[in-house]
Amino acid sequence: MPAVRLRRLREKRAIRDWVSETQLNPKSIILPYFVVEGKKIKEPIESMPCVYRLSIDNLLKDITEAVEIQAILLFGIPMHKDSLGFGAYKKNGIVQKAIRAIRKQRKDLIVITDVCLCGYASHGHCGIIKKRPEFAVDNDKTLEVLAKIALSHAEAGADFVAPSAMMDGQVRAIREVLDKKDFEEVGIMGYSAKYASNFYGPFRDALHSAPQFGDRKSYQMDYRNSDKALREIKQDIEEGVDIVMVKPALGYLDIIYRIKQKFNIPIAAYNVSGEYSMVKKYAQSREIEKDMVLEILTGIKRAGADFIITYWAKDLMKWLK
Ligand code: PBG
């Protein structure tokens, strides 16, 4: 028997590149943006080095420079928050204005918007609070508001809306209103398997959206579960979702893999703020950072993600050249 030499395919770089099974595709990378009211604002976020809150003028500048970016995910930070999150669906809300401005500038860009209340409601929860019998997020009242937010984003020109509140029936509620108002071309990227994670901290600093009481465990998923993620995905598919999302990504590669095996639907993975900052703060040089990020993002792709939402999107475009 001749010796089996698996190392032959790792012998030199050209061969390694030639036989590599997984490639990161710039087209499948989604860049998140935090947009604020005002002008000429580029505000650093302490817990997320190199990520900023941008006013619309600076956002446009950034987008114009980032020509390779195909898709963005927009988060708004309103000037005022109230208990009902009114700023989330105002015609002249921050996200609505940002979408219209982007539309004038880059027609080809795929604009995805986060649909949730936590960034707009003073209590920091993802939905409407009911006080009786005890403090809780009211599922069905929240659906009405999510539908209003999604519609206002569609009217402003969003390509996809991304409900992230983890309310039951959120995809159906949004699909119904979009169809009724003639926005059947606007798609839904559902945060379908979104876990109650300890890795969202820096993001909540960015949005000032940490819950003011309690936590999100009664609506976001329990990280001990994976069968339930499949049920969430199945439910969203039945309700008409176009792309499903798993979030966070790194501790959840098995979830991505299981969904990939079981369903034929595009999967987006969200490499979240805590995962970003952890590496960002550890990597002492750009070279190490680049190598670590390529390894991590390729791992997410290898697990089965079709799209990756990452704060490294712009760096990645350079690194992949
Ligand atoms: C809003 C939302 C969150 C993130 C995306 N959309 C935070 C949360 O649920 O508290 C987190 C993204 C990140 O950490 O990068 N519901």
Residues whose N, C-alpha, C, O or C-beta is under 5 A from the ligand:
A	BS01	PBG	C116 C118 S164 F199 Y200 F203 V272 S273 G274
